Amino acid sequence: MMNRLIKTENDYEKALSRIEQLMDARPGTDEMDELELLTVLVELYEDQHCPITPPDPVEAIKFRMEQLGLTRKDIVPYFGNKSKVSEVLNGKRMLTLSMMRSLNKNLGISADVLLQKPGTGFPEEMQDLEWNKFPVAEMAKRCWIPKVQNIKEHAEEIMRGLIDQAGGLETVSAALFRQGKGSRYNTKMDPYALTAWCIRVLSIARANPLQNKYSARSFKLSTMQEIARLSYFENGPLLAREYLNKQGIHLIAVSHLPKTYLDGAAMLMPDGTPVVGLTLRHDRIDNFWFCLLHELSHVIKHLTLTERIIIDDLDLQDFDSISGDKREMEADEITRNALIPKKVWENNPIQDEEADAKVVALAEHLKIHPAIIAGRIRYEKNNYKILSQYVGRKQVRKHFSERCFATAC
């Protein structure tokens, strides 16, 4: 009598042979006890070594059509058109989630079979989301998501996968649904493109966890000033990223998508880790340091568990005095004082005729990059033609390669 787990193919064959001998065992006998034990042992072995896979979805569709006496014309409503029916049944087109839901509802084919994932169901439908509005073609081109045929049709399943990587839909829904409240938000911005960019940044952050945990108590204005002084060095942007990572804050650069009108964003991950995302769309040293410290100001002052994402189009900076967005104005003020202390700026007025010399001298005195001084003068004078030689055009993006995050190609 076998009274131990079946571990080998030989044991399995012996057990099956013994079960066949015991099939006529009577209840209450030792033979019946042995039969019941062997049956359990065989089932355990088969569960581990011979799992039953669900039937192929296309074969299941054909089988169900035969059962119900349906033609290809009858199932067109579940696929969209005749060509899709033909391509799916011939194995030339993948089923979409929308097709699967319709086949499940109308033909009774189980989610286990259609999804090929036993024990799972269809994800909850979201009526407010139009999945095909996400810029999936552009995202695939950048290797953010897999490249598949008919990619627009598969936008839902692809985007759901990326959203899971980012920590779940609740972490990014603010970008899509808040309609610009509480952010420096361009009204021409495409919310689906913005959300896709936020998801990408958060997915990179989750894939690269930091060793240290962020402490709001230890991150103060003096910390911001320390970060500003890193601009003094040629590799200052990379030093800033290293500094922030050790403070438990992600700094991630991801190029902007069309129609995002975006410079940066401050975000919270599900575990409370802050993330600063920058697009570097202007690729200037003065813009980099202002945008970085502006988003850090939001991290310190404004991000909460209910306000997880704040986005910024810094080209709209002058409109805050009209809109009355106190948080954006506060972040600007903190940033200006961190880059150039208020008293220092007031005590060192720079006139046009001496601008060049003063920019260099003041930057050296503060041990910051001259671009920061030049950028402040250009902004306050609303004249972006002056001091162009100091602002460091095309001197930031070169430090941040996105290729190392290309996980889908």
C-alpha positions as CSV (number, residue, x, y, z in Angstrom):
1,M,0.0,0.0,0.0
2,M,1.3,3.4,-1.0
3,N,1.1,5.8,2.0
4,R,3.4,8.6,0.8
5,L,3.4,11.4,-1.8
6,I,3.9,10.5,-5.4
7,K,7.1,12.1,-6.6
8,T,8.1,10.2,-9.7
9,E,6.5,9.1,-13.0
10,N,7.1,5.5,-12.0
11,D,5.2,6.0,-8.7
12,Y,2.4,7.7,-10.6
13,E,2.1,4.7,-13.0
14,K,2.1,2.2,-10.1
15,A,-0.6,4.3,-8.4
16,L,-2.8,4.3,-11.5
17,S,-2.4,0.6,-11.9
18,R,-3.3,0.0,-8.3
19,I,-6.4,2.2,-8.6
20,E,-7.6,0.2,-11.5
21,Q,-7.3,-3.0,-9.4
22,L,-9.3,-1.4,-6.5
23,M,-12.1,0.1,-8.6
24,D,-14.6,-2.6,-7.3
25,A,-13.7,-2.0,-3.6
26,R,-16.6,-2.0,-1.3
27,P,-17.3,0.9,1.1
28,G,-15.9,0.5,4.6
29,T,-13.2,-1.9,3.6
30,D,-9.4,-1.4,3.8
31,E,-9.4,-1.6,0.0
32,M,-11.8,1.4,-0.2
33,D,-9.6,3.4,2.2
34,E,-6.6,2.6,0.0
35,L,-8.5,3.6,-3.1
36,E,-9.5,7.0,-1.6
37,L,-5.9,7.7,-0.5
38,L,-4.4,6.8,-3.8
39,T,-7.0,9.0,-5.7
40,V,-6.0,12.0,-3.6
41,L,-2.3,11.4,-4.1
42,V,-2.8,11.0,-7.8
43,E,-4.8,14.3,-8.0
44,L,-2.1,16.1,-6.1
45,Y,0.6,14.8,-8.5
46,E,-1.5,15.7,-11.6
47,D,-2.2,19.2,-10.3
48,Q,1.6,19.8,-10.0
49,H,2.8,18.0,-13.1
50,C,-0.1,17.8,-15.5
51,P,-2.1,21.1,-15.1
52,I,-5.2,21.2,-17.3
53,T,-4.9,24.2,-19.7
54,P,-8.0,25.9,-20.9
55,P,-8.9,25.2,-24.6
56,D,-7.8,27.6,-27.3
57,P,-10.1,30.6,-27.4
58,V,-10.6,30.4,-31.2
59,E,-11.4,26.7,-31.0
60,A,-13.8,27.5,-28.1
61,I,-15.6,30.1,-30.3
62,K,-15.9,27.7,-33.2
63,F,-17.2,24.9,-30.9
64,R,-19.8,27.3,-29.4
65,M,-20.9,28.4,-32.9
66,E,-21.4,24.8,-33.9
67,Q,-23.4,24.1,-30.7
68,L,-25.7,27.1,-31.3
69,G,-25.9,26.6,-35.1
70,L,-24.3,30.1,-35.7
71,T,-22.7,31.3,-38.9
72,R,-19.9,33.8,-39.2
73,K,-22.5,36.4,-40.2
74,D,-24.3,35.8,-36.9
75,I,-21.3,36.7,-34.8
76,V,-20.3,39.9,-36.6
77,P,-21.9,42.1,-33.9
78,Y,-19.5,40.7,-31.4
79,F,-16.4,41.5,-33.5
80,G,-17.3,44.7,-35.3
81,N,-17.2,43.6,-39.0
82,K,-16.9,40.6,-41.2
83,S,-13.2,41.0,-41.8
84,K,-12.4,40.9,-38.1
85,V,-14.5,37.7,-37.7
86,S,-12.6,36.1,-40.5
87,E,-9.1,37.2,-39.2
88,V,-9.8,36.1,-35.7
89,L,-11.2,32.7,-36.7
90,N,-8.2,32.2,-39.0
91,G,-5.7,33.1,-36.3
92,K,-4.6,36.3,-38.0
93,R,-5.9,38.8,-35.4
94,M,-5.8,38.7,-31.7
95,L,-9.0,39.0,-29.6
96,T,-9.5,42.3,-27.8
97,L,-10.9,42.7,-24.4
98,S,-14.0,44.3,-25.9
99,M,-14.5,41.2,-28.2
100,M,-13.9,38.9,-25.2
101,R,-16.5,40.6,-23.1
102,S,-19.1,40.5,-25.9
103,L,-18.4,36.8,-26.5
104,N,-18.7,36.0,-22.8
105,K,-22.0,37.9,-22.5
106,N,-23.6,36.7,-25.7
107,L,-22.2,33.2,-26.3
108,G,-21.4,32.2,-22.7
109,I,-17.7,31.5,-23.3
110,S,-16.0,31.7,-20.0
111,A,-13.4,34.4,-19.1
112,D,-11.0,31.6,-18.1
113,V,-11.0,30.4,-21.7
114,L,-10.9,33.7,-23.5
115,L,-8.2,35.3,-21.2
116,Q,-6.3,32.0,-21.0
117,K,-5.8,32.7,-17.3
118,P,-7.8,30.2,-15.1
119,G,-9.4,31.8,-12.0
120,T,-9.4,35.3,-13.3
121,G,-12.2,37.5,-14.6
122,F,-12.5,40.4,-16.9
123,P,-11.2,43.7,-15.4
124,E,-13.9,46.2,-14.4
125,E,-15.1,48.3,-17.2
126,M,-14.5,52.0,-16.9
127,Q,-17.2,53.9,-18.7
128,D,-15.4,57.3,-18.4
129,L,-12.3,56.0,-20.1
130,E,-11.9,55.9,-23.9
131,W,-8.9,53.6,-24.1
132,N,-8.2,54.2,-27.8
133,K,-7.6,57.9,-27.1
134,F,-4.3,57.0,-25.4
135,P,-1.4,57.8,-27.8
136,V,-0.4,54.1,-27.9
137,A,1.2,54.3,-31.4
138,E,3.6,57.0,-30.2
139,M,4.2,55.1,-26.9
140,A,5.1,51.9,-28.8
141,K,7.4,53.9,-31.0
142,R,9.3,55.0,-27.9
143,C,9.3,51.4,-26.5
144,W,7.1,52.4,-23.6
145,I,4.7,49.5,-24.5
146,P,4.9,46.4,-26.7
147,K,4.6,46.9,-30.4
148,V,1.6,44.9,-31.6
149,Q,-0.6,44.8,-34.7
150,N,-3.9,46.8,-34.6
151,I,-2.5,48.5,-31.5
152,K,-5.4,50.9,-31.1
153,E,-7.8,48.0,-30.7
154,H,-5.7,46.6,-27.9
155,A,-5.2,49.9,-26.1
156,E,-7.2,48.8,-23.1
157,E,-5.2,45.7,-22.3
158,I,-1.9,47.4,-23.1
159,M,-2.7,50.5,-21.0
160,R,-4.0,48.4,-18.1
161,G,-0.7,46.5,-18.0
162,L,1.3,49.8,-17.9
163,I,-1.1,51.2,-15.2
164,D,-0.5,48.1,-13.1
165,Q,3.3,48.7,-13.4
166,A,2.7,52.3,-12.2
167,G,0.9,51.1,-9.1
168,G,-2.7,51.1,-10.2
169,L,-5.2,53.5,-11.7
170,E,-5.8,55.4,-8.5
171,T,-2.2,56.7,-8.7
172,V,-2.7,58.4,-12.0
173,S,-6.5,59.1,-12.2
174,A,-6.0,62.7,-11.0
175,A,-4.1,63.6,-14.1
176,L,-7.0,62.4,-16.3
177,F,-10.0,63.5,-14.3
178,R,-9.2,66.6,-12.4
179,Q,-9.5,68.9,-15.5
180,G,-6.6,71.1,-14.4
181,K,-7.7,72.0,-10.9
182,G,-4.8,72.8,-8.6
183,S,-2.2,72.6,-11.4
184,R,-0.5,74.8,-13.9
185,Y,-2.5,73.2,-16.6
186,N,-2.7,74.2,-20.3
187,T,-6.3,74.1,-21.5
188,K,-5.0,72.8,-24.9
189,M,-3.5,69.8,-23.2
190,D,-4.6,66.3,-24.1
191,P,-5.5,64.6,-20.8
192,Y,-4.9,61.1,-22.3
193,A,-1.3,62.1,-23.4
194,L,-0.7,63.7,-20.0
195,T,-1.9,60.6,-18.2
196,A,0.2,58.3,-20.4
197,W,3.3,60.4,-19.5
198,C,2.5,60.3,-15.8
199,I,2.0,56.5,-16.0
200,R,5.4,56.1,-17.7
201,V,7.2,58.2,-15.1
202,L,5.6,56.2,-12.2
203,S,6.3,52.9,-13.8
204,I,10.0,53.7,-14.1
205,A,10.0,54.8,-10.5
206,R,8.4,51.5,-9.3
207,A,10.9,49.5,-11.4
208,N,13.8,51.3,-9.7
209,P,13.0,51.4,-5.9
210,L,15.2,53.7,-3.7
211,Q,17.1,52.5,-0.7
212,N,16.2,55.4,1.5
213,K,12.8,56.5,2.7
214,Y,11.7,60.1,2.3
215,S,11.3,62.2,5.4
216,A,9.4,65.4,5.1
217,R,10.9,66.7,8.3
218,S,14.4,66.7,7.0
219,F,13.6,68.3,3.7
220,K,13.6,72.1,4.2
221,L,14.4,75.4,2.4
222,S,18.0,75.0,3.3
223,T,18.0,71.6,1.6
224,M,16.6,73.3,-1.6
225,Q,19.5,75.8,-1.4
226,E,22.0,72.9,-1.2
227,I,20.5,71.4,-4.3
228,A,20.6,74.7,-6.1
229,R,24.4,74.9,-5.4
230,L,24.8,71.7,-7.3
231,S,24.2,73.7,-10.5
232,Y,27.7,75.1,-10.0
233,F,29.1,71.8,-11.3
234,E,29.0,70.7,-15.0
235,N,27.3,67.4,-14.0
236,G,25.0,69.2,-11.6
237,P,21.8,67.6,-12.9
238,L,23.1,64.1,-12.3
239,L,24.4,65.2,-8.8
240,A,20.9,66.5,-8.1
241,R,19.4,63.2,-9.0
242,E,21.8,61.3,-6.8
243,Y,21.2,63.7,-3.9
244,L,17.5,63.4,-4.2
245,N,17.6,59.6,-4.5
246,K,19.5,59.5,-1.2
247,Q,16.7,61.7,0.3
248,G,14.1,59.1,-0.9
249,I,12.9,61.2,-3.9
250,H,12.9,60.0,-7.5
251,L,14.1,62.4,-10.2
252,I,13.0,61.0,-13.6
253,A,13.3,62.6,-17.0
254,V,10.9,61.5,-19.7
255,S,10.4,63.4,-22.9
256,H,7.0,65.0,-23.3
257,L,4.4,63.5,-25.5
258,P,2.7,65.7,-28.2
259,K,-0.1,67.9,-26.8
260,T,1.0,67.6,-23.2
261,Y,2.4,71.2,-22.9
262,L,4.3,70.0,-19.9
263,D,7.6,70.9,-18.1
264,G,7.3,68.8,-15.0
265,A,5.2,67.2,-12.3
266,A,5.3,66.3,-8.7
267,M,3.7,62.9,-7.8
268,L,3.3,60.5,-4.9
269,M,3.7,56.7,-5.4
270,P,1.2,54.4,-3.6
271,D,3.8,53.9,-0.8
272,G,4.2,57.7,-0.3
273,T,7.5,58.0,-2.2
274,P,7.7,61.4,-4.0
275,V,8.5,61.5,-7.7
276,V,9.7,64.5,-9.6
277,G,9.2,64.0,-13.3
278,L,10.7,66.4,-15.9
279,T,10.2,66.6,-19.6
280,L,13.3,68.8,-20.4
281,R,11.3,70.0,-23.4
282,H,13.2,73.4,-23.4
283,D,16.5,71.7,-22.6
284,R,18.1,74.8,-20.9
285,I,20.0,74.9,-17.7
286,D,18.0,77.8,-16.2
287,N,14.7,76.0,-17.0
288,F,16.0,72.7,-15.5
289,W,16.9,74.2,-12.1
290,F,13.8,76.3,-11.8
291,C,11.5,73.5,-12.8
292,L,13.3,71.0,-10.5
293,L,13.0,73.2,-7.4
294,H,9.5,74.2,-8.3
295,E,8.4,70.6,-8.3
296,L,10.3,70.0,-5.1
297,S,8.4,72.9,-3.5
298,H,5.2,71.0,-4.4
299,V,6.6,67.9,-2.8
300,I,7.4,69.7,0.4
301,K,4.2,71.9,0.6
302,H,1.4,70.6,-1.4
303,L,1.3,66.8,-2.2
304,T,-1.0,64.8,0.0
305,L,-2.6,61.4,-0.1
306,T,-5.7,63.0,-1.8
307,E,-3.6,65.3,-4.1
308,R,-1.1,62.9,-5.5
309,I,-0.3,64.7,-8.8
310,I,0.5,68.3,-9.5
311,I,1.5,69.1,-13.1
312,D,3.2,72.3,-14.5
313,D,3.4,74.1,-17.7
314,L,5.8,76.8,-16.7
315,D,5.0,78.8,-19.8
316,L,1.8,79.7,-18.0
317,Q,3.7,81.2,-15.0
318,D,2.5,84.7,-15.6
319,F,-1.2,83.6,-15.6
320,D,-1.2,82.6,-11.9
321,S,-1.6,86.2,-10.8
322,I,-4.8,86.3,-12.8
323,S,-6.1,82.8,-11.9
324,G,-5.1,83.2,-8.2
325,D,-3.5,79.8,-7.9
326,K,-1.9,80.3,-4.5
327,R,-0.1,77.0,-4.5
328,E,1.7,77.7,-7.8
329,M,2.6,81.2,-6.7
330,E,3.9,79.8,-3.4
331,A,6.0,77.3,-5.2
332,D,7.5,80.0,-7.4
333,E,8.4,82.1,-4.4
334,I,10.1,79.2,-2.6
335,T,12.0,78.3,-5.8
336,R,13.2,81.9,-6.4
337,N,14.5,82.2,-2.9
338,A,16.2,78.8,-3.0
339,L,18.0,79.7,-6.2
340,I,18.8,83.3,-5.3
341,P,18.0,84.5,-1.7
342,K,15.6,87.5,-1.8
343,K,18.0,89.8,0.0
344,V,20.9,89.0,-2.3
345,W,18.7,89.7,-5.3
346,E,17.4,93.0,-3.9
347,N,20.9,94.2,-3.0
348,N,22.4,93.3,-6.4
349,P,20.4,95.1,-9.0
350,I,21.7,94.3,-12.5
351,Q,21.4,97.0,-15.2
352,D,21.6,96.2,-18.9
353,E,25.0,97.9,-19.5
354,E,26.7,95.7,-16.8
355,A,24.6,92.5,-17.1
356,D,27.3,90.2,-18.5
357,A,29.8,91.0,-15.8
358,K,27.2,91.0,-13.0
359,V,25.7,87.7,-14.1
360,V,29.1,85.9,-13.8
361,A,30.1,87.7,-10.6
362,L,26.9,87.0,-8.8
363,A,26.8,83.4,-9.9
364,E,30.4,83.0,-8.6
365,H,29.5,84.6,-5.3
366,L,26.5,82.3,-4.8
367,K,28.3,79.3,-6.3
368,I,25.5,78.6,-8.7
369,H,25.4,78.4,-12.5
370,P,25.2,81.7,-14.4
371,A,22.1,80.4,-16.2
372,I,20.1,80.8,-13.0
373,I,21.0,84.5,-12.8
374,A,20.4,85.1,-16.5
375,G,17.1,83.2,-16.5
376,R,15.8,85.4,-13.6
377,I,16.8,88.6,-15.5
378,R,15.2,87.4,-18.7
379,Y,12.0,86.5,-16.9
380,E,11.7,89.7,-14.9
381,K,12.4,91.8,-18.0
382,N,10.2,89.6,-20.2
383,N,12.9,89.7,-22.7
384,Y,14.1,86.3,-23.8
385,K,16.5,87.6,-26.4
386,I,19.1,88.9,-23.9
387,L,21.8,86.9,-22.2
388,S,21.1,83.8,-24.3
389,Q,24.8,82.8,-24.1
390,Y,24.4,82.0,-20.4
391,V,21.2,80.0,-20.2
392,G,22.8,76.7,-21.3
393,R,20.8,75.6,-24.3
394,K,21.0,71.8,-25.0
395,Q,23.1,71.2,-22.0
396,V,20.7,69.1,-19.8
397,R,19.0,66.4,-21.8
398,K,22.5,64.9,-22.6
399,H,22.7,63.9,-18.9
400,F,19.5,61.9,-18.9
401,S,19.3,58.9,-21.2
402,E,15.9,57.3,-21.5
403,R,17.2,54.2,-23.3
404,C,17.9,52.4,-20.1
405,F,14.2,52.5,-19.3
406,A,13.0,51.1,-22.7
407,T,11.5,47.9,-21.3
408,A,9.1,47.0,-24.1
409,C,11.4,46.6,-27.1
